[in-house]
């Protein structure tokens, strides 16, 4: 079972449609309990996984039609779903695991986790907003100096 199938299995109440008939401006769309993924615009499994996670986040936050993005509240809901979707795919534990393996660029993290570099950047920005530039997590001190500069220090040397 690949990561897309694993994520879909966590939400069996949803129906999933991978369609080539979607309008170009949408990578994905959540309508009720149906998640549509644009099969034309999401070329790689990483792109499909990121779009799927974001659309599931739209389902979880359930705010109605925000496709026009004309209102500030619509853009806020879109950003919230993007943050939730990226945090689901890029956890702090996974960032630490990548650091332990010696991965230290956005591209290396994205490849290791099977997501897009944009997803990594979104997750880092979300954690930065939520926790600050420098914080303790488990036995680690994590510093998000920028999207491309992450410092992790083990506070308890084993």
C-alpha positions as semicolon CSV with decimal commas, in nm:
position;residue;x (nm);y (nm);z (nm)
1;X;0,000;0,000;0,000
2;X;0,152;0,336;-0,102
3;X;0,127;0,658;0,101
4;X;-0,175;0,783;-0,095
5;X;-0,365;0,462;-0,024
6;X;-0,260;0,471;0,342
7;X;-0,390;0,827;0,381
8;X;-0,718;0,741;0,209
9;X;-0,757;0,436;0,437
10;X;-0,741;0,666;0,742
11;X;-1,055;0,842;0,617
12;X;-1,286;0,562;0,496
13;X;-1,590;0,788;0,527
14;X;-1,467;0,982;0,224
15;X;-1,500;0,895;-0,143
16;X;-1,203;0,967;-0,370
17;X;-1,216;1,057;-0,736
18;X;-0,902;1,105;-0,945
19;X;-1,034;1,289;-1,247
20;X;-0,891;1,429;-1,570
21;X;-1,210;1,633;-1,621
22;X;-1,148;1,888;-1,348
23;X;-1,098;2,256;-1,430
24;X;-0,731;2,349;-1,462
25;X;-0,742;2,602;-1,179
26;X;-0,812;2,330;-0,920
27;X;-0,553;2,076;-0,806
28;X;-0,817;1,928;-0,581
29;X;-1,163;1,994;-0,449
30;X;-1,368;1,878;-0,153
31;X;-1,743;1,861;-0,203
32;X;-1,920;1,713;0,096
33;X;-1,758;1,378;0,159
34;X;-1,608;1,349;-0,191
35;X;-1,245;1,443;-0,255
36;X;-1,162;1,517;-0,617
37;X;-0,799;1,514;-0,726
38;X;-0,707;1,668;-1,062
39;X;-0,523;1,387;-1,242
40;X;-0,395;1,630;-1,506
41;X;-0,237;1,880;-1,267
42;X;-0,088;1,639;-1,013
43;X;0,182;1,462;-1,212
44;X;0,374;1,288;-0,935
45;X;0,267;1,078;-0,639
46;X;0,416;1,346;-0,413
47;X;0,188;1,610;-0,568
48;X;-0,116;1,382;-0,542
49;X;-0,038;1,304;-0,177
50;X;0,002;1,672;-0,084
51;X;-0,319;1,770;-0,266
52;X;-0,507;1,480;-0,107
53;X;-0,394;1,576;0,243
54;X;-0,496;1,938;0,189
55;X;-0,839;1,840;0,058
56;X;-0,892;1,610;0,356
57;X;-0,805;1,910;0,575
58;X;-1,078;2,105;0,394
59;X;-1,318;1,823;0,481
60;X;-1,207;1,829;0,845
61;X;-1,251;2,205;0,878
62;X;-1,574;2,205;0,673
63;X;-1,634;2,570;0,597
64;X;-1,832;2,553;0,272
65;X;-1,751;2,688;-0,073
66;X;-1,427;2,887;-0,076
67;X;-1,338;2,830;-0,442
68;X;-1,360;3,196;-0,542
69;X;-1,104;3,314;-0,283
70;X;-1,247;3,667;-0,296
71;X;-1,301;3,706;0,077
72;X;-1,024;3,728;0,333
73;X;-1,200;3,454;0,531
74;X;-1,184;3,223;0,225
75;X;-0,808;3,279;0,189
76;X;-0,763;3,218;0,563
77;X;-0,950;2,887;0,535
78;X;-0,738;2,789;0,235
79;X;-0,418;2,864;0,428
80;X;-0,548;2,672;0,731
81;X;-0,617;2,363;0,518
82;X;-0,273;2,390;0,358
83;X;-0,109;2,410;0,702
84;X;-0,308;2,117;0,841
85;X;-0,243;1,911;0,530
86;X;0,130;1,975;0,535
87;X;0,161;1,912;0,911
88;X;-0,011;1,576;0,864
89;X;0,254;1,476;0,608
90;X;0,557;1,644;0,770
91;X;0,565;1,591;1,144
92;X;0,831;1,716;1,383
93;X;0,927;1,353;1,448
94;X;0,983;1,302;1,075
95;X;1,195;1,618;1,052
96;X;1,410;1,491;1,340
97;X;1,436;1,147;1,177
98;X;1,556;1,307;0,852
99;X;1,809;1,515;1,047
100;X;1,942;1,198;1,211
101;X;1,988;1,045;0,865
102;X;2,190;1,349;0,755
103;X;1,930;1,509;0,530
104;X;1,953;1,885;0,559
105;X;1,801;2,041;0,247
106;X;1,433;2,092;0,167
107;X;1,473;1,876;-0,142
108;X;1,629;1,590;0,058
109;X;1,351;1,604;0,317
110;X;1,085;1,612;0,045
111;X;1,233;1,313;-0,133
112;X;1,270;1,114;0,190
113;X;0,911;1,189;0,299
114;X;0,755;1,152;-0,047
115;X;0,613;1,504;-0,057
116;X;0,684;1,823;-0,250
117;X;0,940;2,084;-0,141
118;X;0,649;2,329;-0,111
119;X;0,484;2,097;0,141
120;X;0,803;2,093;0,351
121;X;0,820;2,474;0,339
122;X;0,453;2,502;0,435
123;X;0,499;2,266;0,730
124;X;0,806;2,453;0,851
125;X;0,627;2,786;0,825
126;X;0,331;2,639;1,016
127;X;0,553;2,513;1,297
128;X;0,737;2,846;1,302
129;X;0,408;3,033;1,345
130;X;0,274;2,786;1,600
131;X;0,587;2,729;1,809
132;X;0,821;3,017;1,729
133;X;1,165;3,028;1,569
134;X;1,325;2,817;1,841
135;X;1,156;2,565;2,070
136;X;1,201;2,241;2,260
137;X;1,036;1,925;2,132
138;X;1,088;1,600;2,317
139;X;1,467;1,587;2,378
140;X;1,552;1,829;2,099
141;X;1,594;2,199;2,045
142;X;1,466;2,292;1,700
143;X;1,547;2,623;1,533
144;X;1,374;2,724;1,211
145;X;1,604;3,003;1,099
146;X;1,452;3,002;0,750
147;X;1,272;2,764;0,516
148;X;1,608;2,622;0,415
149;X;1,799;2,644;0,745
150;X;1,687;2,412;1,020
151;X;1,904;2,347;1,323
152;X;1,835;2,054;1,553
153;X;2,028;1,985;1,869
154;X;1,990;1,676;2,085
155;X;1,946;1,806;2,440
156;X;2,014;1,465;2,595
157;X;2,322;1,312;2,444
158;X;2,296;0,934;2,457
